Structures are given as C-alpha cells and as structure tokens.
Amino acid sequence: MQYTLLILVLPLLSFIVLGLMDSKWKPKVAGTIGTTVLGIVTALSYYTAWEYFTTQKINGVFEKVIPMNIEWIRFTEFLHIDLGILLDPISVMMLVVISTVSFMVNIYSLSYMHGEKGFQRYYAFLSLFTFSMLGLVLATNIFQMYIFWELVGVSSFLLIGFYYTKPSAVAAAKKAFIVTRFADLFFLVGILILSFYTKTFDFGVLTAEHTTVFAGSAGATFLGFGVISWAMAGIFIGGAGKSAMFPLQIWLPDAMEGPTPVSALIHAATMVVAGVFLVARFFPVYYFQTPEVLHGVAYIGAFTALFAAVIACVQTDIKRVLAFSTISQIAFMMVSLGVSGYEGHEGTGFMASMFHLFTHAMFKALLFLGAGSVIHAVHSNEIKDMGGLRKYMPITNWTFLIACLAIAGIPPFSGFFSKDEILSASYEFSPYIGGIMTFVAALTAFYMFRLYYSIFWGKDYTIKAAAHGHDDHGHGHTPHESPFAMAFPLVFLAAVTCVAGFIPFGKLVSSTGADYIIHIDPTVAIMSVVIASISILVATLMYRKPTATPDKLAKTFSGLYKGASNRFYLDEVYLFITKKIIFNSVSRPLAWFDRHVIDATMDGFANTTQWISLKIKGVQSGQVQQYAYVFLLGTLIITAIVIIF
C-alpha cells in the first residue's frame, strides 16, 4: 500500500504549482488542475478503502497497516518523531470522507467562484487544506498529527480570509486563528506531559490494549488529578477548539465570511471533525486511563449540542443556521464518544460517533452547497429575502429537502441510522444525557425545516422583490437553477445521503476493529422518529405559509429570543474579557511600564554614558605632548605619595 503516499503528495504538489509557482494561468486551467488532482486523490482513497476493508482482517479484527514510516528527529534513546502513514479503520474512513467532500467542493467551485479575483489562489488554498487534513488523519504519531493540525489552522485562516479586502472576513480569519491557537497551546502541553511520562509519541504504543507505557505515571498527581488526566484533558481542549465545543465555539459562525464552498469544506468533513477524530484516535487511552475525562467530554458535548441548537432556531442568516447546526451535530459525535464503552455492544457509542461523522459529512456538505446555490441565485444570505424558490430551483429544492430529512433523523435517510445509535448509547449511559440529546434532535428537525420552508416555500421570492420596487433586488434577473458544475455535487451527495445508512458500518469501524452488528433499538427509534415528525409538523404549520405565529412567539419569549439571537452574548463576554480586562487592565499598564520604566531606564543608562563620554573625550586627543605631560604629572604624583607615606 505504499501508493498511499501519493494521497499526500498530489495535493501538496497541486498547492506548490498553483500557489508558489510564479504562474498566472487562466482560471479554467487552475481549476482543472486542482480538481483533477483531487479526483485522482479521491480514486486512490476509494481504492485504499476497498483494499483495506477486504484484505486486512486477521482473526476477525482489522489490523493496523503502516505502509511507510521514517525517523525524522530523535530526542532520546526512546523518544523520537517519525513521519509515516497509518492505515486503520478510522483513518481509512476519514480518507473517503475528506477526499469525497473536497472533490465535490472543487467541482462546485468551478462555477461558484467563476469570475472571482484570486481564483488560482483559491484552488491553491483548497489543495493545501486537503493535504493538511489528509496528513492529520494518516499520522502515525501524535507529534506528526500536531504538525498537520497546525497546517489545518493556517490553511483555514487563508480560506476564511480569502476576501482579504473585506474587513469582516479578515476579522473572522483572525478570530478563528486566535481561538484555535489558544486551544492548541493546551494540546501541545498535553502532548509534552504525555510524552514525558510515556516516553513515546507513537499511536500504536499509546493505544495498545495492554500497553505498559503508563506505568511510569502511576502516583504522579497535580491538584488531586493524575498527570495523564491533565494531559488528556489538554489534548481534548485542543480538539474542542477545532471542533468548536463550548466555550470555544465563537469562531465557527464567523467563519461564514469565507466563500460558501469553503464553509462546506470546513463544516462538513474536515476541520471541525478533527477534534472528534482526535478523541477517537485516543479512545483507548481515555477509556482505560482517564475515564473521568471521557465522561467530561460527554457532558461538555451535551451542553454544546443544546446551546447551539437553541441559537440555530432563531438565526436569520442561512449560513449561520447551518454553522450552529454543525456545532450541535459535532457535539452529538463528542457525546457518543464520551458515553461509549469499549468492546462489543458496550462500544456502540464509538461506532455511532464515527458513523455519524461519515453520514453528517455528506448531508452537511450537501446543505452548505445547497445554501451556496440559493445564495448564488438570490444574492443574499438572509432568509427574509428568500421564499418560493422550489419553483425556480427544483434540483436544489429536492436535494436540500433530502439533506433536511437526513439531519432530522427520518428513515430511510442516513442520519436516522447514525443518530439512532447515538441516542441508544446516550440512554444506556444516563437517562438525563439521553433526554437532552433527544430534545436536541427535536430542535434540529424544527430549525432545519424552518430553514427549508423559509427558502423554498412561504411568500414567493419575486413578490418580495417587487415589494422593494425592483426585480431580484437590483440584479435584474429572476432566480434560476445552478449550472451543472454546481448541480452535480448536489445530486451526488444527495444520492450518498439516501444510501449511506445501509452501509454495514459496524463491520468496518468499531472500537476494537472487530465486527459490530448494528441493531436498531425499536423504542428509541420510534420515539426519535415521532418526536422529529412532530417538530417537522410544527415547523410546517409555522413556516410553510406566512403566519403571525413566529412573531407572537418571539414577543412571548422575548428574553430567550433576544439572547439566542445574540448568541447569548458570549462574544460580548469574550470582548469584555479581552479588551476591558486583558488589554486595558493588564496589557496597557504593562506597556506603560515597559515604555516609561524599562525603556526609560535603558535610555537613562545610554544618555548618562554618552554625557560622560563627551566630558572625558578630551583625554584621548591624539596629541603626543599632552600624553607626555599627563604621564609626567602622574609620575610626579605617584612619587610624592611614595615619599610622603
């Protein structure tokens, strides 16, 4: 399987050619190069998955395969950083997810980004992002993962800030970069603590079922908790930053300032699931060594899921609704990992989390690309500027509806199967966690169909445009279906969403690598479908046709509505802490002390030295007579002193 190296090399070469080579190709050429490379990478990823899942089972368990591994830096006899490729069920599954969504985004962007300034730069950034994510999931050790982890942060910064002349895009890119870098500091500290006590970075050694590398940390504590618990908590914080878990979720909604295909790439299959993948990669360590941290993951995930779902119910920007939906769904995956056991039926949560990661990637990419299709047609992100678009955009309408049904958990669409398993695992862990996740699932069905009806039903778009005194808000044309390059990814992802739930996922990915037969829990399944159906019915009654009910409810629950509309003012809290406390109360006094005390002291030394030098510079005049005079005078003085004393 050494050909898998090409999966990494090809997007890197694409980035170098498109981004670093001094070439100004026509947009069509640059787009063709980037898309063709991703097509080859996707084909190689599919072939890798086929070969791995059909040949790598030994004694009923999928074995880890390392096609290549080279030592890069050696620190001690035991501790060294390697660069290699690790193939196991979750990394191979991620190969398929990342390559599929990236390829669809590349195809979609050929039309969506047509005419944009910086087209070649855009495709270079897409290649860099894909290379970084592929390197992250294929890493053989935690430090190699950290290197690609940071590359993902850099490339996401470049993509979010693609419209660098737009202040809001620049601010969003900086916000994403700073928040995730803050979280990554904890990740790095966790890596250093873990490697100090275990003497290894290698995933194979750290996650082995009967590993002994943690024996050296026995008895080592800090503030009442074991050092490994602190290390794994730090690693989780790094993952929480990338996956936008509370309270580090503030960067994700603002990341919508990037192009819509970028939103699909970041929010569907790549950056935001990196944290979920990280916890899944270290799952044996969390489960056997630090179960208290794993349970903390579940509680944080449950709160984040509820928090984001409530906010999504009142957002009016189509992309921000989907952004908060992403936060909520990623939290679903975190909860599933947090409540999971290890073997057999106990490992339902692990399998369900990975299953939902796979299905969510497809239908969430479909939702974002569908949103891009709508925005491309009406030139607005606000749902108040939309309505009745099903008549003008039938393909977008039907594919978007399929994605909404999937995320709502309606059978036979893929989201039903993965979400049902998560709910089952949650109820087995705690009825309270199960109840919260069921309520979040109900909110999900409601806000997604609120969005669907607001876009494709309700008051006709052209009537709204006429009410403003022009057609299509000044753009001079009525909405129409997107071109083939944009429609094809929608149809493809919709088809995958329809059939992905029937994949025997448990036979491919499980906590131990052994077969896991998925059994639908009838009680949970019926309950979740009924609740989702009720939520859809409520959304239908409120939004399928214009009614006064939403406004009445907003007035009745004005406090909650206003708080949710403003994201419960968490951004304002961060701004207060950073500007008022850190900048004004800490940084500004320190800056004053630095300028007026530290710098002034150094300037005083320099000025004093200069003054003294000016006063004594005559001593070195260069006149021999003066030197002789001083020498003779000094000799006489010394002689007089000797005679006197």
Secondary structure, DSSP 8 states (H G I E B T S, - for coil): -GGGHHHHHHHHHHHIIIIIS-----HHHHHHHHHHHHHHHHHHHHHHHHHHHHH-EETTEE--EEEEEEEEEE-SSS-EEEEEEEE-HHHHHHHHHHHHHHHHHHHHHHHHTTT-TTHHHHHHHHHHHHHHHHHHHH-SBHHHHHHHHHHHHHHHHHHHTSSTTSHHHHHHHHHHHHHHHHHHHHHHHHHHHHHHHHS--BHHHHT-TT--TTGGGTT-EETTEEHHHHHHHHHHHHHHHHTT-TTSTTHHHHGGGS-HHHHHIIIIISGGGHHHHHHHHTHHHHHHH-HHHHHHHHHHHHHHHHHHHHHHTT--BHHHHHHHHHHHHHHHHHHHHHT--SSGGGGHHHHHHHHHHHHHHHHHHHHHHHHHHHHHHHS--BGGG---GGGT-HHHHHHHHHHHHHHHT-TTSHHHHHHHHHHHHHHHH-HHHHHHHHHHHHHHHHHHHHHHHHHHSSS-HHHHHHHTTSSGGGT-S------HHHHHHHHHHHHHHHHGGGS-GGGT--SSSB-------HHHHHHHHHHHHHHHHHHHHHHSS--SHHHHHHHHTHHHHHHHHTGGGHHHHHHIIIIIIIIIIIIHHHHHHIIIIIHHHHHHHHHHHHHHHHHHGGGG---HHHHHHHHHHHHHHHHHHHHH-
